[in-house]
Amino acid sequence: MPQFSRPLLSDVVRKQLRLRHYSLRTESAYLSWIRRFVRFHGRRHPRRMGAREVAEFLSWLATEGKVSASTQNQALQALLFLYRHVLGMELPQLEGVVRARRPRRMPVVLTRDEVLRVYAQMAGAGQLILGVLYGGLRLSEALDLRVKDVDFERRQILVRGGKGDRDRVTLLPDRMVGPLRRHLEALRAWYEAERRAAAPGVALPVGVRLSNPQASTRWEWQFLFPARSICRDPRDGSWVRWHVHPRSIQRQVQSAAQRAGIAKPVGPHTFRHCFATHLLEAGCDIRSVQQLLGHADVSTTMVYTHARTGGAGAPRSPMDAPVASGDAAPGGNAAPGGDAAP
């Protein structure tokens, strides 16, 4: 009788993820965590393990791996998916897991002048992407934008399928309208040349790819910032065009910040922080900022109330307070040793 080999665990996991329309980024992350879990336990099959082994792995990540709380939680979600949807096993409550600490970090925020200095150092599509990031978008959200997602009349950008698979609307700055219109004119000419050459279309979201595959060559579905070359779609092996690679934008932003003389660690996500902080400094209410950023909980947005240093109601240093009549100005009559002169 013919022998049929059993499918690899990774292939089964990938199939279940795609049936549930998980993103390719999530698919890659989950598969990586499952492989690490299996290697950690001497390549034993997960079916022969359970809650105790999962707890041991998660604790090791926190104590020896020194991962962040969000990274540990992503590993947990990957393993829960494996047992629940692939192996058909429900893990009992995990006990004794050492939780990674969730430190409170303040975001790096540039002044508005610094943002414009970095923006001036960028060029072409990179400059447009940075301008979109300063509208509160994550880098992945900016690169996923399609032609149809820009509304010039309403001065809005529609973010589709953002974090948590939620849609939202954010602001399109007036400064960006002219450059984006010119970019779209050039993009349209390039698109029509691609169609005459019968070039492959763009990658589509899973639902659209199944219901309307012809959309890949339609104008409105083209990426706002397409890649120069085509590649294989990892989902089915077909030739498609993706958007600009995120690493390319990260390098451009870091280089532009150095040329602008910014002595702070600057990356694409910095401009999302700047957008939120500058809105709060301008007096925008925190609920509106929450909606523009796409935060599920306003407590996440609250970090920007601590990051802001200007605007109405912002705290001021006591040293900058007006000096009352009769009081010595700070440093005004200080002796060389630092004590007040007699």
C-alpha positions, 0 to 999 in steps of 0.5 A, a space after each residue: 500500500 502507498 505510504 502517505 507522509 504526515 504533514 509538517 506541524 508548521 504547514 498545519 499551523 500555517 493553514 489554520 492561520 490562513 483559514 482565519 485570515 491572520 496577517 502574514 506578519 502574525 503568521 511569521 511571528 506565531 510560527 517562530 514562537 512555536 519553533 522556539 517552544 519545540 526546540 526549548 523542550 528538546 524537539 518534543 511534539 507539542 501534543 506530548 506536552 501541556 500547560 506545565 511545559 508552556 509555563 516553563 517556556 514562558 517563565 524562561 523567556 521572562 527570566 533568562 530571555 529578558 523579553 518584554 511583557 508584550 513579547 511574552 504575551 505574543 508567545 503565549 498567544 501563539 502557543 494558545 493558538 497552537 493547542 486550541 486551533 491546531 491540536 484541538 486541546 484546551 490548556 488548563 489555567 497556567 500556574 507559576 508563570 513568571 511574568 515579564 515586567 512591563 516597565 513604563 517608558 516615555 516615548 521619544 518626542 520631537 518638537 514641531 520644528 525638529 519634525 519639519 527639519 527631518 521632513 525637509 531632509 527626506 525626498 520622494 516617496 520617503 518624504 510622503 510616507 513620513 508626512 503620513 506617519 505624522 498623521 498618527 499612522 504606524 509604519 505598517 498602516 502607512 505602507 498598506 495604504 491604497 489609492 482609494 484610501 486618500 480623501 482629498 476633499 475631506 482631508 482624511 486618510 482611511 486606515 483599513 485593518 489597523 491593529 486589532 483589525 479595526 478601521 479608522 480615519 485620521 487627518 490629511 495635512 494641507 501641506 501634504 495635499 499638493 505633493 500627494 496629488 503630484 505623486 498620484 499623477 506620476 503613479 497613474 502614468 506608471 500604472 497605465 504603463 504596467 497595464 499595457 505591459 500586462 505586469 502582475 497586479 498588487 497583493 490583495 487582502 485575503 477576503 478581496 483576493 478570494 471574492 474579487 481577484 481582478 481587483 489586483 489590477 484595478 487603479 483604486 487597489 494599487 498601493 500608494 507606495 508600491 515596491 519597484 520590483 515584483 516578488 512571489 506571494 508567500 500565500 500561493 506563490 503567484 507573482 505580485 507587487 507589494 509595497 515599499 519594504 519597511 526596512 527601507 523607510 526605517 533607514 531613510 528616517 534614521 539617516 534624515 534625522 542624523 542629517 538634521 542634527 537631531 540628537 535623539 533616537 528617531 525612527 518611523 514610529 517616533 512621528 506617531 508619538 509626535 502627532 499625538 503629543 503635539 495635538 494634546 499640546 494644541 488643546 485637542 481632547 484626549 478622546 479625539 486623539 485616542 480615535 485618531 491613533 486607533 487605541 482600544 483603551 484611552 489609558 494607552 493614549 494617556 502616556 502622551 499627557 506625560 510626554 507633552 511639555 508645552 501648550 495650555 495647562 502644561 507644567 512649568 519649571 519653578 525657575 521660569 516663574 516670575 520673580 516676586 519683588 524683593 526676591 533674588 533672581 536665581 544666580 543673580 547675586 550668587 557668590 563664586 562658591 554657590 552660596 548667596 552673597 552676604 
